[in-house]
Amino acid sequence: MAWRDGRASISRLLLFMASIILGIAAVVSIQLFSENVQQNIARQSKVLIGADFIIDSRQPPNDRVQAIIDSLGADANEVNFPSMAAFPKNGAAKLVQVRGMKGNFPFYGTLETEPAVAAAEYQQKGGALVDATLMLQYDIKPGDSIKLGVITLPITGAIHSMPGRSGISTAVAPTVLIPFRFIEQTELLQLGSRKEYQYFFVAPEMDLDQLEETLDPVLDAENADLDTHTSTSRQIGRSYGNLGKFLNLAAFIALLLGCIGIASSVHIYIKEKLTDVAILKCLGASRKQTFFIFLIQIAAMGLIGGVVGTVLGVGLQQALPFLLEEFLPFDVQMSISLPPIFMGLLLGVFMSVLFALLPLLGTWYISPLEVLRVSEEQPVQSKKARVFTFGAILLFILLFSLWIFKDWLFALVFVVGIFVTFAILAGISALFIRAIKSYFPTAWGFTARTSLLNLFRPNNQTTVLIFAIGLGTFLISTLYFTKDILLAKTALDNGPDNANIILIDVQPEQREDVVASIKLTDSEVIDNLSIVTMRMHSIKGKLVNEIRKDTSSTINEWVLNHEFRTTFRDSLIASESVIEGSWVEEVKPGEGVTISISESLAEDAKIGVGDPIVFNVQGVLMPTTVGSIRKVDWTRLQLNFMIVFPKGVLEQAPQFHVLTTHVSDNARSAALQRELVHKFPNVTVFDLRQIYTVIKDILEKISWVINFMAFFSILTGLIVLIGSVRTSKYQRIKESVLLRTLGARSKQILRITALEYLFLGILGSLAGILLSLISSQLLATLLFEESFVPSGIPFLLFLPGIVMLVLAIGLSNIKSVLQSPPLEILRKVG
């Protein structure tokens, strides 16, 4: 019976099946991809860092750290730092990451260069290897030269790939690799330089977890760090685990939309079958038999949908590495594992049965007498059965959310958010229906009145279509608004009062000359700050070394190991405000030193106003007291500091300077950078416009990935929409044929249908956009801490586009009514 009845209803069942295919395809592809990423991370962890483990430090290793390095026997070492590089061939200048290497690094993976021999010969020949993209950008070729500080080196090759290089970081500061012996000759490492010393070790047989457990606390106490390939693997795994959570979330949303499609399609399908069920019961069929006839149909369609979705997901996973290659530090070798495939097949059957169960219960409680009744009332279902079904659906969504987020709180919040959104859309549809009933426009013409009646009479599709249209529009609009918020954070105010060039590592004897060079380009100095580096020696009377050993301490570890760059001034700047205590402008001789700290530092260091802190200022201990706590807007283009001293304290301390200016165009920026590199090779220039261009490009790529993943949810929503409208086709055909039989013209039927779906399209899409405005405002305020100015695109593009789509699908339903005689159509659908 299930097979016979299914053959006659195959078109409606196929639409039901289509609702879940894309959701399952998304889940299967992302699960396969996530497993492949984790396997590749484990397999390539040594290649990612080029060694078995690394010891690194922000300063030359002290005696204790050097003794540890010597005892372990470093196989290679380097010092790396950002600096300006000049190309004498064309006079260009560019911010680069200089890596001075000693030894045959890398030990795992490959240093790929062009020509290939350059990787092995650059140290012996005393040349430089330069990032291939940078060489292409400035038309530099092997054999040309590069100037770093006061020395000029020949370029022996271009770097195509290298362990330890991040694609995103190299976009801001491309890599330049030189022999370690030339670092001192460059004269680039001066007071304030942001440098890092790294020592690479090969020890394939060593227990690295034990080594990390033993040495890491010792090195942390000496302001050094140990990174093993296994810890790096775990760290990268966590990072891309978050990416996997997002991808799974997008797939889960597609699944939920598919579930709505299942429930709505089966609801309409079973509603039309209730008379057949009553007839079967009159002929002696039991409750269980009639229930299982349709349950078998649904389960079979779910299994077919699971198979198709799984096959599609296997094919789709091959595309994900190309979409995400910008964010992966390694090449992903794809393979197929069985668990995600079995999960896809099981999800197809389980979801289909679970979300079809509630409408299927109608077959259980239908009375045989219904065959003799003409009633639109639904059979009364058991309250226990409905509660059990709703509970099973809720439990499924909660457990699936927990599997994605791995956190009960996040899963619970997500589920609550889903049901709040559903409840709002259901409430909107209910209020809309009530408003039409209460304020029905009896003075309107027959066509308009009939279209409004269709929205609340029996067999109406108002709630189902508002759900499908509203959710699809909500998702699209939220993604669009979120992209605008992210890109707004990178917007650069090009006004003359806002700095777009930052000069750092300016030494005291260079300060006036650098100011003069800036003024030669018709630019003005905006900020001229002194920077003093220091570390915390004690906090609230307790030594930092003792706090490190205290396992009960709640102070964030970075505070104990961080080298703070502080400044001194007598006033606040636009990006900060005092939220506790009072600002001290200047300290007179003999007075105690009162400092101001940022709100974030106060929270991480567990300190407040009045607490004492002793700083180690390059060997000199300086007692201070916290006088105020500032709220700092770190997103503003200002030189912000965690710690600010008043005037009269640090003027004589060893220091370097940071200057900022504004240049009006690229030509002036390039001229200033060439001038500074020529006169002051140690000064590093950050062109914020170039950096923000890179960030904007990265965000646009992320946005593209988000939109691609949202495509599954959106397309599933459209299929649900099509299925919901098309499944009601036969009921609409009967009604339209009756209207034609009673004398209605084709134009009238067309207008009635068009107006009905026009009302639904406008209401559903408008509700979705308005909900997306609320969610985007919450995201902007709570997550991004950014002002939200909504774009008009969703109202001008998404709203009319979705309305037209709904209208086109609705009108396609009555095409056969307008083209065929009424009796012929009634025979087909009767």
N, C-alpha and C positions, 0 to 999 in steps of 0.2 A: 504493500500500500504506500509506503514511504517513497519507493522508486516510481510507482505509477503517478502519484500525485506530484512528485518532484519534477517529472518530465513535463507536465502540463504547466508548471510554474517556474520553469528554469530561468526565464529572464529576470524575475523578481529575486530569485535566490542568488543569481550571479551578482546582482547589485549588492546584496547582503555580503557576499564573499569579498567583493572589491573593497568593502569598508575596512577590512583588517589586513589586506595584503601589504600595503605600504608601511603600516605600523610594524608588522612582523619583519618586513624587509629591513627597516631601519634598526630594529633591535638586534637582529641577527648580524647585520654588517658591522655594527658598532661593537658588539661583543667579540666577533672574530678579530676586528682591528685592535681592540684593547688587549686581547690575549697575545696577538702578534707583537704589539708594542712592548708588553712586559717581557716576552721571551727575547726580543731583540735587545732590550736594555740589559737583561741578565747576560746575554751572549756577547754583547759588545761593550760591556762596562769598562774593560781595560782599554779598549780602543778610544773610548770617550775622553779619558784623561791621559792616555799614552803611556801609562806606567801602572805598577801595582798599587803604589801609594805615594802621596806627596806631603811634604812638610812645608808650610808657607808662613810668612811673617810680613807685617807691614813695615818692619824696620830691620836693619842688619841683625842677624841672630846674635843674642848675647852669649856669654861663655857656656851657660848651661844648655841652651838650645843647640849651640855649635857642637858641644860634646855628644849630644844625642845623635845629631846628624853624622858626625864622624864615626860613632860606634856602629851605626847602621850601614854606613858606606854608601853615600849618594852616588848614583850612576850618572846624573846630569843635574845641572842647576841653571836657573835663569833669574833675571830681574826684569820686570816689565813695568811700564808707566806710560801715561799719555803725554804726548809732546807734539809740537809743530814740526812738520817736515817741509822742506823746500825742494823744488825740482829746477835746477839751474837751466835746463833745456828751454823751458818756457816761462820761468819766473813764478810758477804757481806755488801755492802753499796750502797745506791741508793738515788737520788734526789727525794724528795716527796713534796707534798703540805700539810702542817700541818694545820688542822682546829680545833682550840680550841673552843668547843661549851658549852654554858650555856643555859639551858632551853630545852623544849621538841620539838625542831625542828626536822622534818618539820611539819607544821600545815596542809599542803595539800600535797597529794602524800604520798609515803611510802619510808622509809629508809629500803631497803631490805638487810638483812644480813644472814649469815650462821654461827652459828645457828640463827634462827629467833628471839629468845629472846635476843640476844646480842644487838639489837637496843635499847631496853628498859632498859637494865641493865648496859651498859658500863660506864655510868656516876656514878652510885652508887657503882659499883665494882672498879672504878678507872682503867679501862683498855683502850686499844686502838682498834679501828676498822680500818682494813687495806684493801686497794683495793684488790679484789679477784684475779685479773690478776697478781699483784705484788707478792702475796703470792704463787701463782702457779709457777711463774718464779723462785723464790728462795726456793721453797719447804718448805714454812712456813705454819704451821697449828695453829689453835686456841690452846692456852696454851703455845705457844712459846712466846718469848719476843722481844721487839723492843726498841732501844736506840735512844732517841731524846735529843740532847744536853748532859746534864750531868745526866739525869735521865733515868731509864729503866722501861718500863711498860709492863704488860702482854698483849698479844693479845687475846681479848675475842671473836673476830669474823671477818668475811670477808665481805666487802661491795660489793654488786652486783649492786645496783643502788641507786641513791640519788638525790633529787632535787638540782639544781644549779651546777651539775657536767657536764662538756663537755667531750664527748668522745675523742676529739682531744687533749685537754689540759691534761687530765689524762694519755694519752699515753706518754707525756713528763715527767710529775710530778704526779704520782698516789696519790690519796687522803689517808691521815691518819687522822682519827677523834679521838680526845682525849677530856677529860673534861677540861673546861676552867681553872679550878683551878690549873692545872699543868703547864700552859704556863710560868708563872714567874719562876717556879722551873727549867725549861729547860735551862734558861739563854741564849736563842737563840735570843731574841730581843735586839739588840745592835745598836749602831750608824750605820746608812746606811741600816739597814734591810728593805726589801721591804714587808711591812705588810699592811693589810687592816682590818679595824674594821667594822663589820656589825651588824645592829640591826634590828630584824625581828618583824613585827607587824601584828596582826590579827584585821581587822576592816571591816567585810563584808558589813556593812550598810553605810560606809563612802563614800562620793562623792570624789573619788580619783583624778579625773581630777581637781576639785576645789582645793584639797589639794596640788596637784603638782604645780598648777598655783600660789598658795600663798607661799608655803614653798621653792620651788626649787631655786628661786633667792636668798633667804635669806641664804640657805645652801651653794650655790655656792660661795657666798661672804666669807664664813667661811671655804672654801676648803673641803666641804662635798657635798654629793649628795643624791637625793631622787629617787628611782626607784619603780614604782608601777607595779602591774601585768598587768595593761592595757598598760602602756608605754612599758613594756618589750614585750608584745604581738605585739605592733605596730613595735617595733624594729626588732623582729624576723621575722615578716611579711614582712618588707622591705628587710631583708637579703634573705629570701627565695623567695621573689618576684623577686630578681635578678636571682636566680636559675631558677625560672619559666620563666623569659624572655629568658634565654639561651635555655631551653627545647623547648619553643615555637618557638624560632628561628630555631632550628634543624628541628622541624616539618614543619615550613614554607618553609624551603629549600626543604624538601621532596615534599611539595605541589607544589612549583614552578617547580621542575623537572617533577612532574606529569602533570602540565599544558603544559610543553613543549611536553610531550608525547601525550597529547590530541591534541594539535595543529598539530604536525607532523603526527600522525596517521590519523586524519580527513582529513588533506591536501592530503595524498596519497589516502585515501579511496574515497573522493569526486572526485579526479582527474580521478579515474577509472570509476566513475559513471556519468561523464559528458555526455557521449554518450547516456546513458539511460535517462538522464534528457532531452536531445534534442529530443529523440523519444517521450517521454511523452508530450512535448510541441507541437510536430507535431500532436499528437492525441487529442489535445485540452486542455491539462492541463495548468493551469495558473501559473504565476511566484510564487504566494503565495502558491499554492498547492504543487508544486515541492519542494519549499523551506521547507515547513512544514513537508513533508514526511521524510526528513533527519534530520530536527530539532527534531522531535518526537523521532526518533531513538537515537539521541545523548542524549536527555534529559532522556530517559528511561534508557540508559546505565549509565548515571550519577547518577540517583536515585538508581539503583541497586548497583553501586559502593559505593555510600554514605551509603546505608544500610549495605553492607558487611564491609566497613571500620569502621563504627560506632560500629558494633558488635565486630569486632576485637579490636577496641580501648577500649571498655568496659572491655574486657578480659585482655588486656595488662596493664591497670592501676593497676591491682592486683599485677603485677610484680615490678612496680616502687618503692614501699616502701622497697622492698628487695635490690634493686639496690642502693638506696639513704640512707639506714639506718645509714651509717657511718656519714652522714652529718645532720641528724635530731636529735634534742635533746629530742624527744618524739616518742611514738608509734603512727602511723597513723591508725585510724580506718576508713576503706574505706566504702563509700556509693555511690549511683548513683543518680545524679541529672539530670533533664530533659534539661536545657538549652544547655549543650555541645552536647547532643544527637540530639536535633533539629538543632544545628549549623552544625553537621556533615552531616545530611541529606540535609540541604539547600546548604552547600558547594558543595556536590556532583553534584547537579543539576546546581547550579549557575556557578561553575567553568567550568563544561563540556560545557554548552551553550556559556559562555563568550569566552573561548579560542578556541572553534570550530567555532565561528561566522565568523571569517575572511575567512577561507577556504569555509564555507557554502555559503558565498556571491557569490561564483562561480556559484552555481545553479541558482541564481537570474538573472545573466547577460548572461547566456549561450544562444546562438541563436539556434532556431530549425534547421537552415541550417547546424549546426555543424554535424548533422547526415550524411550529404552528403560530408562533407569535411574531408580530411586527414591532420590534422594540430596538431602540438604539442603546439601551442601558447595558453596561458591562456586567457579566456574571460576578456575583459577590464572591470574593476570594477569602480564604482563611487568613486571619490576621497573623497567626503564627507562621504560616508559610511565607507571607510577605516580609515579616520581620527577619526570618531566617535568611531569605534571599538578599535583602538589603544588607544584612550583617556580613554575609559571605562576600558581597561586592566590596563593601567597605574594607574588610580584612584583606582582600586581594590587593586593593590599591595601596593600603598602608604597608603591607609586606613588600610589595614591589618598590615602593618609595624607599623603604628601609634598605633594600638591597642596592639601590642606586646611591643613596646618600651615606650609608653606613653610620647613621646617627638617628636615634629615635626622635630627638627634638626637631631636626630638619624635616624628617619624614612626616611628623605630625603637623608641622606648620604648612608643609606643602599640601597635604591632604585637606586641611582646614581651608587653605586658600582656594583649592579646587572647588570645594563644596560652597564656599562663599560666592565664587564667581557663578557657579551653576544656579545657586539660590537667587542671586540678583537677576540673572537672565530669566529664570522661571517667574520671578516676581514681576519683572517688566511685562512679560507676555500675559500674566494673569491680570495685571492692572490695565493693560491695553484692551483685553477682552471685556473686562468689566466696564471700562470707559465707553466702549462702543455700545454695549447693551444699555448703559444708563443714559447716554446722550446720542441715541441713534438718530441720524438726520433723516427723519421721515419725509422731509420736503425735497430730498434729492430725487433724481430720476431713477428709473427702474434699474439701469445698468450699474450705477454707482451703489445703490442700496443692496443689490444682489451680491456684489463683490465684497461689501462689508459683512453681509450675512454669512458668507463663506468662511469668515475669520472666527466665528464663534458657534456655528451650528455643529451638529454631530458630524464626525469624521473630519473635523477641521485639522489643519496641520500647523496652526499658529505656533504652539509651544515648540514643536520639533524643529521647525524651520528657523525660529528665532534663536534656538540653541545653536544650530549648525552655522547659521550666518553670523551670529554674534561672536561665537568662539573663534571662527576663522578670522574675522575682521579684527577682533581683539588681539590675536596673536601677531598678525601682520603689522598692525599699527604700533603695538608695544615694541616690537623689534625695530621698527623705523625710528620711533622716538628715542629709544635707548641708543641707537647708533648716533643720533644727533647729539645726545648728552655727552657721549664719549668723545666725539669729534670737537665739541665745544670746549672740552677741557684742554685741547691742544691749540685752540685758537690763539694767535699771537697779536696783541694790540700793537700796531705799528706806529702809534703816536710818538712824537719826538721826546716825550717825557718817560717813555718806557724803554729800558735797556734791551738791546738785541745782540750785543757783543759783550762777552765777559772775558777779562784778562786776569789770569791767576799766575801764581809763582813769581810775582814782581818783587824783586829784592829791594831793600831800603835805598841802596845807592842808585837804583834804576828808576825810582818812582817819579821824580820830576821830569826825567827825559822821556818816559813813557807818556806822561801827561802832555808834554810838548808834541810828541808824535801824533797823538790823537787830535790835537787842535790843528795840526797841519792839514788834516783831511776835512776841515770845517765841521768837526764834530765836537760836542761838549762832554766833559766827564760828568756822569750822573752819580756814581758812587765811587768813593776813594777810601777803602777800608783797610785797617790793619788786622792781620790774623795772627793769633798766638795759639800754638798747639799745646795741649796739656792732657793729663790723665787724672782720674780720681785716685787719691791716696787713701782716704778714709771717708766713710759716710756715717754721720751721727755718732762719731767717736769710735767706730769699729773699722779696723784696717780692711782694705779691699781683699788682701790675701786671705784673711780670716773668713770674710764673707763667702769667698769662693769655696772654702772647705765646709761651710755650714750648710748641710743638706736641707735644713728647715727654712733657709732664707727664701723670701719671695721676690727679691730684687732680680730683675731681668739680667741674664748673664752678659748681654752685649754692653751694658752700662759699665761693667767691671773691666772689660777688655778694650773699650773704645778709646781712641785718641781723639779728643774733642778739639775742633777748630772754633775758637772763640774770638769775639771782638769786643771793643769798648766804644761806647757812645753815650751821649747825655739825653737822648730823646728816643721815643718810639717811632717806628715807621708805619706806613699805611697797612701793612699786612698783619699787624699784631696789636693786641690790646691787653691790658692788665685785668685779670679776673680775680686775683687774690693778692693781698699785700699792697705795698706802695713802691712806686718806681723811684730809684735813687739816681740822680743825675751825675753827681760828682762826689768823690771821697777826698776829704781834706787830709793832710799829713797827720799821722797819729791815730786816725779813726779806723774802726774795723771795716773790712771789705764786705759790702752787701751786694749780692748779685741777683740777676733775674734769670729764671729758667723757664723753658717751655712747658706747657701742660702735659705733653707726651712724656717728656723726661721725668717730670714729677711723678707721673703714674708708674713708669717702669722702674724708677729708682726708689719708689716708696718714700719720697721726701716731701716736705711741705714748708710753708713760711716759718722762719725761725730756726730751721734745722741747720747744723753746722756741716760743712764739707771742706776737706783739705785737698787741694790740688797739687800735683807734682808738675810744676812748670819747668820742664827741661832740667830737672835736677834740683830745683828750688821748691820747698814746700810752702804753700800759701793757704792759710786758714781763711775761710769765707763763711758767710751766713746767707741763707736764702731770704731775700727781702721781698720778692714778688714772683708770681707765676703768671706767664703770658699765654694767651690763646693765639696761636700762629696759623695763618692761612698758608700752608706749604704749597698750595697750587698756584699762588700768585707769583708773577715774575719779579720777585724781590730777593735780595740776598738775606735769607732768613737764618737765624742761629738758635741752637738749643740753649746756649749759655751766653749772656751778655753782661759784661762788666761795666761799671760806671767809669767815668773819666778819672784820671789821677792814680791809676793802679798799674796798668800794663804798658805804659808808654815806653819804658826802658827795657822791656822784655824782648828776647830774640823774636823776631817777627818777619812775616812777609806781607805782601799787599795784594788786594784784589780791586781792580778798577772795572767799571762798566761804562758803556757809552751807547749811543744810538747812531747807526748809519742808515742812510735813506735808501740805498740800493745795493745790488750785488757788486757793482763795479767799485764803489767806495769800500765795501767790505773786503774785497779781494786786495785792493791797493793798501788798506791798513794792515792786513795780515802779512803781505809781502814786506812792508816797511818794518813791522815788528820782528818778523823772523830774521830779517837781514841785520837789524841792530841789536835785538835782544833774543837770541836763539833759545834761551831757557824759558821765556814767557810762553805760556800755553793760552791759545785763543779759542774760546767756544763761541761759535756762531749759532745763536739760538734758532735762527730761521732754518738752517740746515738740519739741526737736530729735530725740530718740530716737524719738518717735512718728513723725516724718517719715521717719527712716531705716528704721524697722520697716516702714512702709507701702511704701517703695521696695523693700525686700528681699522683701516679700510679693508685689509686682508682678513682680519678677524671678523669684521662685519660681514664680509662675503661668505666666510665659513658659517657664521651664524645663520645668514639668510639661506644658505644651501641646506643646512640641517632643518631649518624651519620649513623649507620646501615640502618635506615629508608631512609635517603637521598640516600645512596649508592645503596641500594636494589631497590629503586624507579628508580634511574638512570639506573640500569641494566635492569629493566623491560621496561623502555622507550627505551633503546637500543635494547632489544629483539623485542619490538613492532615495532620500526622503521624499523628494518631489516626484520622482518617477514611480516610486512604489504606490503613491496615491493616484497614479494615472487612471487605473481602472474605475475607481470610485468617481473621479472627476469625469471620465468619459460617460459613465451612466447618467450623471447629472446633466452633462452638456447635451447628450442625446435626447433626454427627456425635455430639455428646454427647446431643442429643435423640433421635437414632435409636437410641442405645444405652440409652435409658430415662431420661435425666436430665430432671428436671422444670424448668419455666420458672423457678421460684424459685431453684433451684440454679444455673442458668446466670446469672441476674441477680446472685446473690451472688458467684459466681466473678469475673464481670466487674467488679462494684463493688469488691471487695477488691483486684483487680489495679491498677485505676486509683487507688484510695485509697492504696495503698503508693507508687505512682509520684508522685502529687500531693504527698504528705507529704514524701517524700525530696527531690524536685526543689525544692519551695518552701523547705523548711528549709535545703537546701544554699545556695540563692540568698540567703536572709536572713543566714546565717552568713558567707558571702563578703562581703556588703555591710557587715557589722559590721567586718570586717578592712579593707576599702577605706575606710570612713568614718573609722576610727581613724587610718589613714595620712593621709587628707586633713586631719583635725583637727590632727594633730601636725606634719606637714611643710608644709602649705599655709596653714592658718588659725592655727596656733600657739594652739590653743584646746583645753581639756579636752573630752572626748567622753563624754556620758552617754546611752546608747542609750534610745530610746523603746520602749515595749511595743506600740505600734500595729502595726508589721509582724507581730509574732507573734500579736496578737489579732485583726487584721483581714485583712492580706494573706494570711497562711498559710491560714486556713480558707476565705477567699474563693477563692483559686486552687485549692485542693483540691476545693472544690465544683464549680468550673468544669470541671476535668479529669474529675471523676466524671460530670458531666452529659453531656459530650461522649462519653465512653466508653460510657455506657449508651445513648446515642442510636444507637450503632452496631448494637446487637442488637435494636432495636425490631422490625424486620421478622422476625427469627428467632422472637420470642415470639408474633407475630401471624399467621404463615403456616405452612402444612404444610412439612415438611422437603424433600419432593421438589420442590415448586414453587421453593423458594429455591435448591436445588442446580442446577436448570435455568437459573436466572438468572445464577448466578455461575460455573457450570462452563465 
